[in-house]
Amino acid sequence: MKARVHVMLKEGVLDPQGEAIRHALGTLGFSGVEGVRQGKVIELDLAATDRAAAEAEVKAMCEKLLANTVIEQYSVELA
């Protein structure tokens, strides 16, 4: 089973990388971009075959390592 985890900064948390991207896009002529939030995607290949167990395991991974839940939010997709 494959899992994809999307990790983004929570709303209200300063995103300096997103702001740098927004500024760079403006200098390249893309002036209509008013905001950018930058995040990360983590893809996992899991041995689990039970969907509920896999989802619980990936959420535990996020809580313990993959996301800083104080300032980041995450979502999990299973395929």
KOLVEXSE-980745 format. One record per residue (C-alpha): residue number from 1; z, y, x. Coordinates in steps of 0.2 Angstrom, whole numbers, plus 5000, padded with zeros to 4 digits. Each point is the difference from the previous one (the first is absolute). Layout:
N
atom num: NUM w: Z v: Y u: X
...
//
This chain:
79
atom num: 1 w: 5000 v: 5000 u: 5000
atom num: 2 w: 4996 v: 5018 u: 5006
atom num: 3 w: 5011 v: 5015 u: 4997
atom num: 4 w: 4996 v: 5018 u: 5003
atom num: 5 w: 5014 v: 5013 u: 5001
atom num: 6 w: 4996 v: 5018 u: 4998
atom num: 7 w: 5014 v: 5012 u: 5008
atom num: 8 w: 5000 v: 5018 u: 4996
atom num: 9 w: 5012 v: 5014 u: 5003
atom num: 10 w: 5010 v: 5005 u: 4984
atom num: 11 w: 4995 v: 5016 u: 4991
atom num: 12 w: 5009 v: 5014 u: 5007
atom num: 13 w: 5001 v: 4993 u: 5018
atom num: 14 w: 4991 v: 5011 u: 5013
atom num: 15 w: 4984 v: 4991 u: 5005
atom num: 16 w: 4994 v: 5008 u: 5017
atom num: 17 w: 4986 v: 4987 u: 5003
atom num: 18 w: 4993 v: 5004 u: 4982
atom num: 19 w: 5001 v: 5018 u: 5003
atom num: 20 w: 4991 v: 4998 u: 5017
atom num: 21 w: 4986 v: 4990 u: 4991
atom num: 22 w: 4999 v: 5013 u: 4986
atom num: 23 w: 4998 v: 5014 u: 5014
atom num: 24 w: 4987 v: 4990 u: 5010
atom num: 25 w: 4990 v: 4997 u: 4984
atom num: 26 w: 5000 v: 5019 u: 4996
atom num: 27 w: 4994 v: 5004 u: 5018
atom num: 28 w: 4986 v: 4987 u: 4997
atom num: 29 w: 4994 v: 5010 u: 4984
atom num: 30 w: 5009 v: 4990 u: 4987
atom num: 31 w: 5010 v: 5014 u: 4993
atom num: 32 w: 5003 v: 4993 u: 4983
atom num: 33 w: 5014 v: 4988 u: 5006
atom num: 34 w: 5017 v: 5007 u: 4994
atom num: 35 w: 5011 v: 4986 u: 5006
atom num: 36 w: 5000 v: 4984 u: 5010
atom num: 37 w: 5013 v: 4986 u: 5000
atom num: 38 w: 4998 v: 4988 u: 5014
atom num: 39 w: 5007 v: 4982 u: 5000
atom num: 40 w: 4997 v: 4983 u: 5006
atom num: 41 w: 4994 v: 4983 u: 4994
atom num: 42 w: 5007 v: 4984 u: 5006
atom num: 43 w: 4991 v: 4983 u: 4997
atom num: 44 w: 5010 v: 4984 u: 5000
atom num: 45 w: 4994 v: 4982 u: 5000
atom num: 46 w: 5014 v: 4990 u: 4991
atom num: 47 w: 5002 v: 4981 u: 5000
atom num: 48 w: 5009 v: 5002 u: 4983
atom num: 49 w: 4990 v: 4993 u: 4985
atom num: 50 w: 5013 v: 5005 u: 4986
atom num: 51 w: 4995 v: 5018 u: 4995
atom num: 52 w: 5018 v: 5005 u: 4995
atom num: 53 w: 5007 v: 4994 u: 5016
atom num: 54 w: 4987 v: 5008 u: 5010
atom num: 55 w: 5003 v: 5017 u: 4992
atom num: 56 w: 5019 v: 4999 u: 5002
atom num: 57 w: 4997 v: 4995 u: 5019
atom num: 58 w: 4988 v: 5015 u: 5003
atom num: 59 w: 5012 v: 5012 u: 4991
atom num: 60 w: 5014 v: 4994 u: 5011
atom num: 61 w: 4989 v: 5003 u: 5015
atom num: 62 w: 4997 v: 5018 u: 4994
atom num: 63 w: 5018 v: 5003 u: 4997
atom num: 64 w: 5005 v: 4994 u: 5017
atom num: 65 w: 4986 v: 5005 u: 5012
atom num: 66 w: 4983 v: 5006 u: 4993
atom num: 67 w: 5006 v: 5015 u: 4991
atom num: 68 w: 5013 v: 5013 u: 5003
atom num: 69 w: 5006 v: 5001 u: 4982
atom num: 70 w: 5010 v: 5016 u: 5003
atom num: 71 w: 4984 v: 5010 u: 5002
atom num: 72 w: 4986 v: 4987 u: 4995
atom num: 73 w: 4994 v: 4991 u: 4985
atom num: 74 w: 4990 v: 4984 u: 5000
atom num: 75 w: 4990 v: 4990 u: 4988
atom num: 76 w: 4995 v: 4981 u: 5002
atom num: 77 w: 4983 v: 4992 u: 4995
atom num: 78 w: 4999 v: 4981 u: 5000
atom num: 79 w: 4983 v: 4991 u: 5000
//
